[in-house]
Amino acid sequence: MSDPHPAQSASTARIKNSASRPATVDNRNLFQRLIEFISPGVDSRDELIEALADAEQRELIAPESRMMLEGVIRMADMTAGDVMVAAPHMDHLDIDAPYEELLHLVIGTAHSRFPVYEGKRDNIIGILMAKDLLKLQRSPDLNLRTLLRPAVFVPESKGLNELLRDFRSNRNHLAIVIDEFGNTAGLITIEDVLEEIVGEIEDEFDEKDGESGVYTLADGSHRVAGDAEIGAVNQSLGSQLPRDSFDTIGGLIAHELGRVPRRGEAVAMGGLLFSVMLTRGGAVRWFKVTRAPEPATETDGA
């Protein structure tokens, strides 16, 4: 006798077979699913970045989110060598330097961590936390070597993704970058890596709301922000720098030099010496400003 409802039986069989099969697991991560939702079918990284820009225009994602996602995408191809502070521009501490000299450099640069070398600047023997230097003031007989923390060395070719993972897992914030011959090529911090994703990270020295961006240091010199207004610098330092063509001190110095100065370079102008302390994103963030030395005068020969 034939089945009175063959179609229904076949449908029921399909449901049973479907129920007996395990559910398919979606192994895509959240970022992949987001991109496919925004613009499915992109075939290149450039198209992916364009898709993010289009998503921002359509108000699917916020501008800050687009910038961070682009940072993640671009960072995938970057290495420690691309972001590091090159060795000639590193701020070192000499293990044999007197305490006053060490303190002067720490105050002048305002870093929280310093590579310490012995003999040659290329011979890094450890990392000193700036706060640990206070222990020497309380106990002058304390050996500086006992305060050093182990230095972490990474090759120039180390990817930023992997480096960020190491920073997080090792709870370390600074690494010494070495070249293929084992020589010191530079240094890189966790802040350098994160800024490739989230953009510039402001710290307590960057906060200038309602302030001029000019700060007096303990040695009588000044720390001046690159975007400080020239008028504010003139007022604070008693200088007469020209204000006709530029608004900020960074723009004026770059014009005088013909390019954006690099870290460690110094430019004399208006009786002042502007030494570059920190650069970020192709611009000077901080200058250290001192009085320019008086030019030597010729004396009459005997």
C-alpha positions in Angstrom: 0.0 0.0 0.0 1.4 3.4 -1.0 2.1 6.2 1.4 -0.8 8.6 1.3 1.4 11.7 2.0 4.8 11.1 0.3 5.7 14.8 0.2 5.1 15.1 3.9 7.2 12.0 4.6 10.1 13.4 2.6 9.9 16.7 4.4 9.9 15.0 7.7 12.9 12.9 6.7 14.8 16.0 5.8 14.1 17.6 9.1 15.2 14.5 10.9 18.4 14.3 8.9 19.1 18.0 9.5 18.5 17.6 13.2 20.9 14.7 13.3 23.8 16.7 11.8 25.9 18.9 14.1 25.4 22.6 13.9 28.0 24.5 11.8 30.4 26.6 13.9 31.1 30.1 12.7 34.9 30.4 13.2 35.0 34.0 12.0 36.1 36.5 14.6 34.0 39.6 15.4 36.2 41.9 13.3 35.8 39.6 10.2 32.0 39.5 10.6 31.9 43.3 11.1 33.8 43.9 7.9 31.6 41.4 5.9 28.5 43.1 7.3 29.8 46.5 6.2 31.0 45.6 2.8 31.1 41.9 1.8 33.5 40.7 -0.8 36.5 43.1 -0.4 39.5 41.7 -2.1 42.4 43.8 -0.9 43.5 45.8 2.1 43.0 49.1 0.3 39.4 48.1 -0.5 38.9 47.1 3.2 40.1 50.6 4.3 37.8 52.2 1.6 34.9 50.1 3.0 35.6 51.4 6.5 35.6 55.0 5.2 32.3 54.3 3.4 30.9 52.8 6.6 31.8 56.0 8.4 30.1 58.1 5.8 27.0 56.1 6.1 27.2 56.5 9.9 27.5 52.8 10.5 30.6 53.3 12.6 32.0 56.3 14.4 35.1 58.2 13.1 37.1 57.1 16.1 36.2 53.5 15.4 37.3 53.8 11.8 40.6 55.2 12.8 41.3 52.5 15.2 40.3 49.7 12.8 42.5 51.3 10.1 45.3 51.4 12.6 44.9 47.7 13.4 45.0 46.9 9.6 48.0 49.0 8.9 49.9 47.8 11.9 49.8 44.2 10.7 52.6 44.9 8.2 54.7 47.1 10.5 57.8 46.1 12.5 59.7 47.4 15.5 62.2 49.0 13.1 59.4 51.1 11.6 58.3 52.7 14.9 61.4 52.7 17.1 63.4 55.7 18.3 66.7 55.3 16.5 69.8 54.7 18.6 71.4 58.2 18.0 68.3 59.8 19.5 67.9 57.6 22.5 68.2 59.0 26.0 70.7 56.8 27.9 72.1 56.8 31.4 75.7 56.0 32.1 76.1 53.5 34.9 79.2 55.3 36.1 77.8 58.8 35.9 77.4 60.8 39.2 74.0 61.0 40.8 73.5 64.7 40.0 74.2 64.1 36.3 71.7 61.3 36.2 69.1 63.4 38.0 69.6 66.3 35.6 69.0 64.0 32.6 65.9 62.4 34.1 64.3 65.7 35.0 65.2 67.2 31.6 63.7 64.4 29.5 60.8 63.3 31.8 60.8 59.7 30.7 59.7 57.0 33.1 62.3 54.4 31.9 65.9 54.7 30.7 68.3 52.3 29.1 71.5 52.2 31.1 74.8 51.5 29.4 78.3 50.7 30.6 81.4 51.8 28.6 80.0 52.1 25.1 76.5 53.5 24.6 75.7 50.4 22.5 76.3 48.2 25.6 72.9 48.2 27.3 73.1 46.5 30.7 69.6 47.2 32.0 66.6 49.5 32.4 66.3 52.1 35.2 62.9 53.3 36.4 63.0 57.0 37.0 61.2 56.5 40.3 63.9 54.1 41.5 66.4 56.9 41.2 64.9 58.5 44.3 66.2 55.5 46.3 69.7 56.8 45.6 68.9 60.1 47.1 67.8 58.5 50.3 70.6 56.0 50.4 73.7 57.4 48.6 75.7 54.3 49.3 73.2 52.2 47.3 74.7 50.6 44.2 72.9 51.8 41.0 73.3 48.3 39.5 71.0 46.8 42.1 68.2 49.1 40.9 68.4 48.0 37.2 65.8 45.8 35.7 66.5 43.3 32.9 66.5 44.8 29.4 64.3 43.1 26.8 65.9 42.8 23.3 63.9 42.4 20.1 64.9 42.3 16.5 64.1 45.1 14.1 62.0 42.6 12.1 59.6 41.8 15.0 56.0 42.5 14.0 54.1 45.1 16.0 51.2 42.7 16.6 53.6 40.1 18.2 55.4 42.8 20.1 52.2 44.2 21.6 51.3 40.7 22.7 54.7 40.3 24.3 54.4 43.6 26.1 51.0 42.7 27.5 52.0 39.1 28.6 55.4 40.1 30.1 54.0 43.3 31.7 56.9 45.1 30.1 56.7 48.6 28.6 60.1 49.1 26.8 62.3 47.0 24.6 65.7 47.6 23.0 65.7 47.0 19.3 68.7 45.3 17.8 69.8 44.9 14.2 70.9 41.8 12.3 74.4 42.1 13.7 73.3 42.4 17.3 74.0 46.1 17.6 71.5 48.5 19.3 69.3 50.0 16.6 66.9 51.9 18.9 64.2 51.4 21.4 60.4 51.0 21.3 57.8 51.4 24.0 54.3 50.0 24.4 53.0 53.6 23.9 54.7 53.7 20.5 52.8 50.6 19.5 49.5 51.6 20.8 49.7 55.0 19.1 49.7 53.2 15.8 46.2 52.0 16.7 44.6 54.7 18.7 46.6 57.7 17.6 48.5 60.0 19.8 48.3 59.3 23.5 48.4 62.4 25.7 50.1 62.3 29.1 50.4 64.7 32.0 53.1 66.7 30.1 50.8 67.0 27.1 47.9 68.6 29.0 47.8 72.2 28.2 44.1 73.2 28.5 44.1 76.8 29.6 47.9 76.9 29.7 50.5 78.3 27.4 52.4 75.0 26.8 55.6 76.6 28.3 57.0 75.0 31.5 60.0 75.9 33.6 62.3 73.0 34.5 64.3 72.6 37.6 67.6 73.6 35.9 66.2 76.9 34.7 65.6 75.8 31.1 62.1 75.4 29.7 60.0 72.7 28.1 57.9 74.2 25.2 55.2 72.3 23.3 55.6 72.3 19.6 52.1 73.6 19.1 52.5 76.4 21.7 51.6 79.8 20.3 54.6 82.0 19.5 53.0 84.9 21.4 52.9 82.7 24.6 56.5 81.8 24.1 57.5 85.4 23.7 55.6 86.4 26.8 57.0 83.5 29.0 60.6 83.8 27.8 60.9 87.5 27.1 61.8 86.8 23.5 60.8 88.5 20.3 60.2 85.7 17.9 58.4 86.7 14.7 54.6 86.1 14.6 53.8 87.4 11.1 53.7 84.1 9.2 53.3 81.3 11.8 51.1 80.7 14.8 53.0 77.9 16.5 56.7 77.6 17.6 56.9 74.2 15.8 55.9 75.8 12.5 58.4 78.6 12.9 61.3 76.3 13.7 60.4 73.9 10.8 60.4 76.9 8.5 63.7 78.2 9.8 65.3 74.8 9.3 63.6 74.0 6.0 62.1 70.8 7.4 60.7 69.2 10.5 63.7 68.8 12.9 64.5 65.4 14.2 64.9 64.3 17.8 68.2 65.5 19.2 68.6 68.4 16.7 68.9 72.0 17.9 68.0 75.3 16.2 69.1 78.7 17.5 66.7 81.6 17.0 66.0 84.9 18.7 68.7 84.3 21.3 67.2 80.9 22.3 68.3 77.4 21.6 65.5 75.0 20.7 66.5 71.3 21.2 64.0 68.7 20.0 63.0 66.4 22.9 60.2 64.4 21.3 58.6 64.0 17.9 55.4 62.2 17.0 53.5 61.8 13.8 56.0 64.0 11.8 55.8 66.9 14.1 57.8 68.1 17.1 55.9 67.5 20.4 58.4 69.1 22.8 61.4 71.4 22.7 63.8 72.0 25.5 64.7 75.7 25.3 67.8 77.4 26.8 69.5 80.7 26.2 71.7 80.5 23.2 75.4 80.9 24.0 76.9 84.3 23.2 79.0 84.3 20.0 82.7 84.4 20.7 84.2 87.9 20.2 87.5 88.3 18.5 90.3 89.7 20.7 93.0 91.9 19.4 96.2 90.0 18.8 99.4 91.0 20.7 
